[in-house]
């Protein structure tokens, strides 16, 4: 959690970190700036509270963080831009030198942020060229950096927000399930009460309308995939495809509160009836989902749970990444991932390697699945769960697990 940042910086001998200026949405900036919505920079010196630096037009938005805020003009940016009008990098480097002097930043510095790679690379080169006498830029391990470790557990305020988003997301999915139950079959096709075919695009528009009423955003694009597409884990589904009775549908919804936290959940449905093969695979996935839920206890290495799932599926004849690396059918992904300001964040549940342990304050998904695109189906079941202070695992997702949605007569 955020309170761990100073300890993590000390362990890694990092004197300061900061996020680059960018108009892109940036979870690092959001995290450090207490959710303030602005496009400026955040500087965090070890042992001190973050400091925000913004353009003049966003000062009031940055101030909503409750943190110390400066304008770029406090560090003479416009004067420097005029002085170095043919060398924008030198102007920014001059501003950074003034910032580092004011905030007394020197030594090992790590840079984070989301934005244009070309701009970021150019800025890093400029900083090394102009400020190498003040700071040493350092990098951190992939998927094991300071923010990964801070994201790994959530503080009470974050947990309260994640609970609220889970409740609203679950309401949307329950409404969608009930709405689909008002449709009827016309041969193999699913049609609306007026007799027109029901398409995947119709369903997505309905879901987005429900998300809007819950103040949630479909920023990453939901998955509502049927038949063969359901057998490809990240296939979003084809909007113009008419829904068919008896075909597996993977519905993966991961909405976000505006500029904030995500929820992530998946249900697999069959409209009207389920083929025996799909029902059997569904029962297998549901069984290992329950086993995973029971196994996730504080202190357990996350890769141990992933290995259990792989072995469970392999014993039943399904290939997995454990002994069939790169398989495109069977169990093709990891069991879980953390969730917060990012859809995917620590803790990670890798098949091979990994040094994450389950601990109180974790919020992660549990999402086993089996995928057979050439057989025309895929099955995934996913809840977002929290590890409570007493070590118990609690699902934040409140949606029935039933495979079949009965249609109207």
Secondary structure, DSSP 8 states (H G I E B T S, - for coil): -GGGHHHHHHHTT--EEEE---SS--HHHHHHTTT---SSEEEEETTS--EEEE-GGGHHHHHTTSSEEEEGGGGTHHHHHHHTTT-HHHHHHHHHHHHHHHHT--EEEEEE--S-HHHHHHHHHHHHHHHTTTEEEE---TT-SHHHHHHTS--HHHHHHHHHHHHHHHHHHHHHHHHHTT-EEETTEEE-TTS-B-BHHHHHHHHHHHHHHTTEE--S--EEEEGGGGGSTT----TT-B-BTT-EEEEEE--EETTS-B--EEEEEEES---HHHHHHHHHHHHHHHHHHHH--TT-BHHHHHHHHHHHHHHTT--BTTTSTT-SSBB-S-S-EE-SSSSSEEEE--SS----B--TT-EEEE--EEEEGGGTEEEE-BEEEEE-TTS-EEE-------SEE--B-
